[in-house]
Each structure stands twice: as C-alpha cells, then as structure tokens.
C-alpha cells in the first residue's frame, strides 16, 4: 500500500495538485441548484429584459446580513510555530445581533443601508457615525420581518426613482419578509417595480451580494472590531458602536469593481445563462430524476405570470 512518502512525492511531481478543504454543500442546496431551476430563472429573466429593456442602473439586488458585536470568525494572526493555543480579544462569548439591509445595482451603485436594532423604542444614539444616508428601524429580535422590510422598500423608491417609462427590477431571495407580504407586491405594482425571486436554495451561486460582497464585508468588519478593542482597552463593543464600525467596513467593501463583478459572476448582467460550468451542477446528480412529460415550470413576477415549456426538450439529463 502506498504510504505518506509516495503521496508527498506524487504531489511534488504534480504541481497542479494540492490538498484543499472541500466546500460544504447542504442537501437542500444540492437539490436546489440544478439545471431545471437555473434555466427556468434565466428564461424568466430574459423575458423581463426583452419586455422592459432594463439598463444597468435599473437592475437591483437586495439582501440582509446579520452583524454581531462579536465577530463570527477572527482573522488569521502570526504566531510562533508550535504554540498550542493562540487567542484574540473579543467583547463577549456571544454577541448581540443587528441586521443590515443592503442593496446594489448592476452599475455599481450601493444604496445606504438600513439597520434593524433589537430595541422596542427609537434611540438616535445607535446611529452615531453610521454610513451617510442610512437609517434604522427597531424590532425586539433584531431580525428583519415583513413590516421592517416594507419600511426599507418605501425608501428604495426614493433612490431608484421608478416610473411608468422607467421601471426597475429588484431581485430578492425567498425570505418570508419578501415573499409573503401582499402589501409589498401591491406597492411594487403601483410604483413600477418588477420583483423577481431567486429559486430556493440557489442564492449562494445566483445572488450577487452573496457571491462577492458579504464575505469581504464580514472580514473588514472583524478587522474594524479588533482595531477598536485595541484602541479602547478594557471596553466592550455594544450595539452603540455597530453603526460606526459598520461604516468603516462598508466603505471598504462597497466598491464599484466589486458590484460590477458580482453581477457578472452570476450571469445576471451582462446576461449570460452559460456562466455556470457543468461541474457546479454535480452535487444535484444524487437527486436526479426523469422529468415528467406533462410537467410545466411556472415562475411569476409581480407584474406578470410567465409560463415555460418543459425543459426535457432542451436537456437530455435534467437535475431535480
């Protein structure tokens, strides 16, 4: 049997091979990211582009992220070789959650974020030195819900400025606060906003903000919290410092290059349904089934219902 010496020699001779940690893929994401769902989404997106002729300034993606007073994952630090334990200072064992709603368009313009603070009453001190133009709402858990998202949606009109001759496209995920609000749908129809929802469990590949923005934002936020603790010895980070720390991280992460790249990597703009290589669909092969000849894929936007023909006519093998 080949031993470690053979393995090390083999890897040394094959410079293109390397040991890597595999990316964790949950069962629901393996099922969700398949040819049928992705092609149905791009079919609907293509029909909306053909009908409304959206420019990059009119294509938006909105998503929320949780901000903790204690960073989720600390950055790497230099340490002596062989040292068993390397520690870093944090404010507490568990942090307090604040939700930030972010939005960007395909031209690279970021909208001011909205904060959801875990409070019952308004406290203006929580927004001290927050990003310019940002605002806050208050909910006990700090999570976003239908009511708080509706507040953000009304602010969205002021920045996107939709009109009868200039509708805008807002692409969102399937969170309950987005998809189970009739008032939101009616408000979008009345204000010329076309809502489009990602297929379930595909946002890790399809959502622009998830693909290229959230990871660096989290890293920069952790770095800002570490600097704050060093400059304020003996003090803990509370939700009163979240606005200021998020401002520094947001200004570093929210660049035009990042925004343009994230829309391009998802194939949303410029439109490219072939953006994803074949190997990305491999996890869905474990749940592959033949598509029923009588089935039809239906997707709906807030302005219209678009019906698609079965994809078995286009694909020899469909991953469900």
N, C-alpha and C positions, 0 to 999 in steps of 0.2 A: 504494500500500500504506500502511495506517495506520502511523504512527510512534509514538515514545515520547510526544510531546506529546498525541496523540489519546488514548493509553492513560491517561495521567495525568489528562487532562480527563474521560474517561469514568468513571474511578474516583472522581473528586471529585464528579461528579454523582450517582453511585450509592453512597451512604454505607454501604449494607448489604454491599457487596462489598469484599473485602480479599485481598491476596496472602498465602497461607499455605503452610507446608511440609506436604506430604501425609504421612499416616501410612503407614509401611511395612507392607505386608501380605505375608507369605511365601505361597508357593504352597500349602503344606500347610494353613495357616490358612484360606486362601481356599476350599480344598476342604472343610475340616472344619466350618467354621461355615456350615451350610446348614439349610434348613427341616426336612429329614427328621431329621437328628441332633438338632436342638434340640427338636423336637416329641416325639421318642422319649424324650429325657431328661425333659421336663416331664410326659409321660404316666406314666413310672415314678415320678417324684417325687410326683405327685398320688396314685398308688395307695398309696404309702407313707404319705402324710399321712392318707389315708382309713382305713388299717388301724391305724396306731399312734397317731394323734391327738397328734403331737408339739407341745409348747409351744416358744416361742422359746428357752427355757433348755436345750432338749434337741436343738437343731439346731446342729451344729458344722462348721466348715471348718478344715482344717489344711493348711499349706503351708510349704515351706522356702525360705530365701533365703540367698544367699552374701554374706558380709561380708569385705571386703578391708581390710588395713591401709592400703592406698592407695585412696581413694575413686574410684569409677568415673568420675564426671562432676562436675567442680567447679562450684560455684555462680557466677552472674554477679557481676562486680565493676564499680564505677565506674572509668573511666579517661579520660584526655584524648582528645578527638576527634582522629583522625588518627594516633594512636600505632599502629605496625605490630604490635607484639607485647606482650601482657600476660601475665605469668606469675604462678603461685601456687606456694607451697612444698608439697612432698609428701615423704613419708618415703623413697620409693624409686621406681624406674622401674616395678617390678611389685610387687604386694602379695601377702601370704600369705592363703590362703583359710580362713575359718572359716564353717561352716554353722550357721544358726539355724533351728530348727523352731518355728513359731508356730501358735497355734490360737485361735479366737474363736467365740462362739456368737451367735445372732441377737438375743439380749437385750442384747448389748454387752459381754459379759464376756470378757476376754482371759486365757488360761492362761499361767502362767510359761513362758518359752521354754526350749528345750534347745539347748545348743551342742555342735557336733562339732568338736573341735580336732584339727589334724594332728599328732598325737603317738601314740606307741605305749604310753606309760605315763601313769598319772594324775598330774596336777600341780595341786594345790589352789590354787596362786598364780594360775593362769589365771582363776579365778572370783572374784578380789578385786573387791569392789564391783560385782558383777553384779546384774541385776534380782532382787528378792526372790523366793524360791521357785524360781529357775531352777537347772538342774543341767547337768552336762557328761558327754559320752562322748568316747572317744578313738579315732580311726581315722587311719591314715597319710596318706591323701589329703585329709582334711578334708571329704570328701563324705559324704552320708548313704547308707546301704545297708540291706538287709533287717534285719540284726542291730541296728543302731543305731535304726532306726525302731521296731522291736519294743520296745526299751527305753522309748522315748517313749510307745508305745501302752499299756504297762502303767502308766505314770504318769498317762496320760489317764483311767484308771478312777478314780483317787483324786479327781480334780477333777470329773468328770462324774457319778460315782456312779450308774451304770445299775443297773436291777433288773428283775425279771420284770414288775412292774406299771408300770415307768418306763423303757422302753428309750430309747436316744439314737441320733440319726442323725449319722454322721460322713461328710462329703463330702470326697473327696480326688481328686487327679489321677491320671493313669495311669502315674506313675513306677514303674520296676521294683521299687523298695523297697516300694511299696504294693500292687501287683497280682500279684506273682509270689512271694508268701510264703504257703504253705499254713498255716503255724503262725499267722500273723496272722488268717487267715479263721477258723480253728478257735477261736482265742482270742476273736474277736469274737462268734461264735455262743454260746460258753459264758458270755459276760458281758453278753448282751443289748445288743450294739452292732450297729446296722444300718449296713453300709458301702455307700456309693454313689459310683460313679466318674463323673467328667465324661467326655463324649465326647472323642475325641482332637482335639487342636489347637483347643480352644474355651475354654481357661482364661482367655485374655485378655478374654473377654466374660462368662463364666459364673462364674469363681471369685471369691468376694467379696474375699479377701485380695489378689488381683492387681488388682482393679478400683480399690480406693480406699485401700489400706493400704501396699503395698510401695513405691510411688513416694514418698510423703511420708517414710516411714521411711528410705529411701536418702538423701533430701535432708537430713533432720535429722542423719543420721549423718555426712555430709560436712561439715556445719557444725560438728559437735562435734569432728571431727578437725582442722579448721582452727583452732578456738579452742585446742585442746590444743597444737598446734605453736607457736602464738603465745606461749602461756604457758610453754612449755618449749623455749626456743631452743637449737638445737644437738642436740636429741634426736630420735630416730626412733620412730614408733609401731610396736610389735610386738604379737604376739597377747596379751601380758600386759595391754595397755591395752584390748583389744577389749571385754571384759565391762563395764568402766566407761563407755566411750564408747557402747556399745550401750544401756546402761541409760538414759542421758540422752536418746538418740534415741527409744527405745521408749516412755518415759514421755510424750513429746510427741506421738507418733503414735497411741498406743493409747488413743483416747478412745471413749466410748460413742456419740457422734454419728457418728463415722467407721464404727464397726462396724454400727450400725443402717442407715446409709445404704448401705453396700456390699452388704448382703443385699437391700435394697430395689431397688438398681440392677440386680441380676442376676435379679430376679423369683423368687428362692428363698423369701424371706419378707418381707412377705406374698406368698403365691403369686400369680404373675402371668405367665402364659405369653405375654402380648402386650406384655411390657416392651420388646422389641427392635423398633424401627421397620423398615420394609421395606428402607430403603436400606442397612442394615448387612449384608444378605444379597447385595448387588450383586456383590461380588468372586467369589462362588461361581457366578455365571452363566456364567463362562468354561468351567466343567466340568459344565454342566447336561446331564443325560441323562434319557430317559424311564425311569420306574420299572417294573421287571418286574412283571407282574400276579401272578405266583406267589411273589414275594419276601415275606418277613416280617422284621420288625425285632425282634430279641430283645435284651433287656437283663437283667442279673442283679444282684441284691443278694446279700449274704452270707446272708440268711435265706430267700430265695425266688427263683424264676425267674419273671419276668413276661413274657408273650408279647403282642406288639402286632400288630394288624392292619395291612395295608399302608396307608401314608399317601396313596397316589394317590387314594383315595376321598374324601379331605378336601381335597387341594390340587390345583389344576389344573396347576400347574407346580411340580415338586419340584427342588430344587437338590442335587445329589450332589457 
